C-alpha cells in the first residue's frame, strides 16, 4: 500500500493542531511547518483539504490560525484518509463478471487483498486522532527512557 505525502502530512498537521490547541489556542500553518519541517506552501494546500473535509476551521486576526472543528476523540482515521485520498480504503480489486469462480487470481484477490482492505477499513474506523496521538506519545516516551548498552 502506498500512502501519499499529502495523506501523511495531513495526519501530521491534524495531530499537531490537536496537541497544540488543547488549551483553546489557534495553531498557524507557519508554526506547524516549522515544528514538523514541512514546506508552508505545501502545508497550506493540505490544510485547505482538511478545511474542506470539515476537520479544521480557520480563525483570522493577529492570533489567527487553525483549530479542530470537533474533539480529536471524534475524528477517525478513516474519515481523514477518505477526505485526503479516497482511494486508500477503496477495494483494490474488482472481479470481472466474465471470470470463472475458481480462478486463482480472483481467489487470491478476494482472500488476501479483500481481507487486508477489510482490516484497514475496520482499523481506521476504530482509531481516532486522539488514539493515534496517545499511542505516538507513549512510543516516544518508551524510546526516550530506553537505555542503550554498548
C-alpha positions as CSV (number, residue, x, y, z in Angstrom):
1,X,0.0,0.0,0.0
2,X,1.2,3.5,-0.8
3,X,0.3,6.4,1.3
4,X,0.8,9.7,-0.4
5,X,2.8,12.5,1.3
6,X,-0.4,14.6,1.2
7,X,-2.2,12.0,3.5
8,X,0.8,11.5,5.7
9,X,1.3,15.2,6.2
10,X,-2.4,15.8,6.6
11,X,-2.5,13.4,9.6
12,X,0.7,15.1,11.0
13,X,-0.9,18.5,10.6
14,X,-4.1,17.4,12.3
15,X,-2.1,15.8,15.2
16,X,-0.1,19.0,15.6
17,X,-3.2,21.1,15.7
18,X,-4.8,18.8,18.2
19,X,-1.8,18.7,20.5
20,X,-1.1,22.5,20.3
21,X,-4.6,23.8,20.5
22,X,-5.6,21.8,23.6
23,X,-6.0,25.0,25.7
24,X,-8.1,26.7,23.0
25,X,-5.1,28.3,21.2
26,X,-5.1,28.5,17.5
27,X,-2.2,27.0,15.5
28,X,-0.9,28.7,12.5
29,X,0.4,26.9,9.4
30,X,3.8,28.7,9.9
31,X,4.0,27.1,13.3
32,X,3.1,23.6,12.0
33,X,5.5,24.0,9.1
34,X,8.4,24.9,11.4
35,X,7.7,22.3,14.1
36,X,7.2,19.5,11.5
37,X,9.8,20.6,8.9
38,X,7.2,20.9,6.1
39,X,7.1,23.5,3.3
40,X,4.5,26.0,4.4
41,X,3.2,26.4,0.9
42,X,2.6,22.7,0.6
43,X,1.1,22.6,4.0
44,X,-1.4,25.3,3.2
45,X,-2.7,23.1,0.3
46,X,-3.1,20.2,2.7
47,X,-4.9,22.3,5.3
48,X,-7.3,23.5,2.6
49,X,-8.2,19.8,2.1
50,X,-8.6,19.4,5.8
51,X,-10.9,22.5,5.9
52,X,-13.0,21.2,3.1
53,X,-13.2,17.8,4.9
54,X,-14.6,19.6,7.9
55,X,-11.7,18.8,10.3
56,X,-10.3,22.3,10.9
57,X,-11.6,25.8,10.8
58,X,-9.5,28.9,10.4
59,X,-9.7,32.0,12.6
60,X,-8.5,35.3,11.3
61,X,-6.7,38.0,13.1
62,X,-3.4,38.7,14.8
63,X,-3.8,35.5,16.8
64,X,-5.3,33.6,14.0
65,X,-4.7,30.0,13.0
66,X,-6.5,26.7,12.9
67,X,-8.4,24.7,15.5
68,X,-10.2,21.4,15.2
69,X,-13.9,21.5,14.4
70,X,-14.6,18.7,16.9
71,X,-12.6,16.9,19.6
72,X,-9.8,14.6,18.4
73,X,-11.7,11.7,20.0
74,X,-14.4,12.1,17.4
75,X,-12.2,12.3,14.4
76,X,-11.4,8.9,13.0
77,X,-8.6,8.0,10.7
78,X,-10.9,6.6,8.1
79,X,-12.5,10.0,7.7
80,X,-9.2,11.7,7.3
81,X,-8.0,9.1,4.7
82,X,-11.2,9.3,2.7
83,X,-11.1,13.1,2.7
84,X,-7.4,13.4,1.6
85,X,-7.3,10.3,-0.7
86,X,-10.5,8.3,-1.2
87,X,-8.5,5.5,-3.0
88,X,-6.7,4.3,0.1
89,X,-9.7,2.4,1.7
90,X,-11.2,1.5,-1.7
91,X,-11.3,-2.1,-2.8
92,X,-8.1,-2.9,-4.7
93,X,-9.6,-5.4,-7.0
94,X,-13.0,-5.7,-8.7
95,X,-13.6,-9.1,-10.3
96,X,-14.8,-9.3,-13.8
97,X,-18.2,-10.9,-14.3
98,X,-16.6,-13.0,-17.1
99,X,-14.1,-14.6,-14.8
100,X,-14.7,-18.2,-13.6
101,X,-15.5,-18.7,-9.9
102,X,-12.5,-21.0,-9.5
103,X,-9.9,-18.6,-10.9
104,X,-6.9,-18.5,-8.7
105,X,-6.3,-14.8,-9.3
106,X,-9.8,-14.0,-8.2
107,X,-9.5,-16.1,-5.1
108,X,-6.1,-14.6,-4.1
109,X,-7.6,-11.1,-4.6
110,X,-10.6,-11.9,-2.5
111,X,-8.8,-13.9,0.2
112,X,-5.7,-11.7,0.5
113,X,-6.4,-8.2,-0.7
114,X,-10.0,-8.2,0.3
115,X,-9.1,-9.2,3.9
116,X,-6.3,-6.6,4.0
117,X,-8.8,-3.9,2.8
118,X,-11.4,-5.0,5.4
119,X,-8.8,-5.0,8.2
120,X,-7.6,-1.5,7.2
121,X,-11.1,-0.2,7.0
122,X,-12.0,-1.6,10.4
123,X,-8.7,-0.4,12.0
124,X,-9.1,3.2,10.7
125,X,-12.8,3.3,11.6
126,X,-12.0,2.5,15.2
127,X,-8.8,4.5,15.7
128,X,-9.4,8.2,16.5
129,X,-7.0,11.0,16.1
130,X,-6.7,11.1,19.9
131,X,-5.9,7.4,20.0
132,X,-3.1,7.9,17.4
133,X,-1.7,10.9,19.4
134,X,-1.7,8.9,22.6
135,X,0.0,5.9,21.0
136,X,2.7,8.1,19.5
137,X,3.3,9.9,22.8
138,X,3.6,6.5,24.6
139,X,6.0,5.2,21.9
140,X,8.1,8.4,22.2
141,X,8.2,8.1,26.0
142,X,9.3,4.5,25.8
143,X,12.1,5.3,23.3
144,X,13.2,8.3,25.5
145,X,13.6,6.0,28.5
146,X,15.3,3.2,26.6
147,X,18.9,2.7,27.6
148,X,21.5,1.6,25.0
149,X,24.3,-0.7,26.2
150,X,27.5,-0.9,24.2
